[in-house]
């Protein structure tokens, strides 16, 4: 997982909205406010993109797959951006 995948995942407003919800609590994809109005394959692809970018982790509990925010990749990306900004000044 690199910065390119992270920035690509963050470029989509739907994925950012999901991350906003995940910062408060873990949730199954089916209960995501975004997924309640989107077709199932679109929702599944959205969570897959977030997972591939390393922004969320998933685990199964019973019949549900829960997702939670994984902040380490965000921290690495912020450090890279801060370092880039520092070099430009």
C-alpha positions as CSV (number, residue, x, y, z in Angstrom):
1,X,0.0,0.0,0.0
2,X,1.4,3.3,-1.0
3,X,0.6,6.9,-1.0
4,X,-0.9,6.7,-4.5
5,X,-3.6,4.2,-3.4
6,X,-4.3,6.2,-0.3
7,X,-4.7,9.5,-2.1
8,X,-6.8,7.8,-4.8
9,X,-9.1,6.4,-2.1
10,X,-9.4,9.8,-0.4
11,X,-10.2,11.6,-3.7
12,X,-13.7,10.1,-3.7
13,X,-16.3,12.0,-1.6
14,X,-18.3,8.8,-0.9
15,X,-15.2,7.1,0.5
16,X,-14.4,10.2,2.6
17,X,-18.0,10.2,4.0
18,X,-17.6,6.5,5.0
19,X,-14.3,7.4,6.8
20,X,-16.0,10.2,8.6
21,X,-18.6,7.7,10.0
22,X,-15.9,5.2,10.8
23,X,-13.9,7.6,12.9
24,X,-16.7,7.5,15.5
25,X,-17.5,3.7,15.5
26,X,-17.0,0.5,13.6
27,X,-19.9,-0.6,11.4
28,X,-21.0,-3.2,8.9
29,X,-21.1,-2.0,5.3
30,X,-24.8,-2.7,5.1
31,X,-25.5,-0.1,7.8
32,X,-23.3,2.6,6.2
33,X,-25.4,5.7,5.4
34,X,-23.8,5.7,1.9
35,X,-24.7,2.0,1.3
36,X,-28.3,2.4,2.3
37,X,-28.8,4.5,-0.9
38,X,-26.3,2.7,-3.2
39,X,-26.5,-0.6,-5.0
40,X,-24.8,-3.5,-3.2
41,X,-21.9,-4.0,-5.7
42,X,-21.1,-0.3,-5.7
43,X,-21.0,-0.3,-1.9
44,X,-18.8,-3.4,-1.8
45,X,-16.4,-1.9,-4.2
46,X,-16.2,1.3,-2.1
47,X,-15.2,-0.6,1.0
48,X,-12.8,-2.8,-1.1
49,X,-11.0,0.4,-2.3
50,X,-10.7,1.7,1.3
51,X,-9.4,-1.7,2.4
52,X,-6.9,-1.9,-0.4
53,X,-5.6,1.5,0.4
54,X,-5.1,0.4,4.0
55,X,-7.5,2.9,5.4
56,X,-9.9,0.4,7.0
57,X,-9.7,-3.2,8.3
58,X,-12.5,-5.7,8.3
59,X,-13.4,-8.7,10.4
60,X,-16.4,-11.0,10.5
61,X,-18.8,-11.3,13.4
62,X,-21.5,-13.7,12.7
63,X,-23.1,-13.0,9.3
64,X,-21.7,-9.4,9.2
65,X,-18.4,-8.0,8.1
66,X,-17.5,-5.0,10.3
67,X,-15.2,-2.2,9.2
68,X,-13.1,0.1,11.3
69,X,-10.8,3.0,10.6
70,X,-7.1,2.2,10.4
71,X,-5.3,5.5,11.1
72,X,-1.7,4.4,10.6
73,X,-1.8,4.9,6.8
74,X,-3.4,8.4,7.3
75,X,-0.6,9.3,9.7
76,X,2.0,8.2,7.2
77,X,0.4,10.2,4.4
78,X,0.2,13.3,6.6
79,X,3.8,13.0,7.5
80,X,4.7,12.7,3.8
81,X,2.7,15.8,3.0
82,X,4.2,17.8,5.9
83,X,7.7,16.8,4.8
84,X,6.9,17.9,1.2
85,X,5.5,21.2,2.5
86,X,8.6,21.7,4.7
87,X,10.9,21.1,1.7
88,X,9.0,23.6,-0.4
89,X,9.4,26.4,2.2
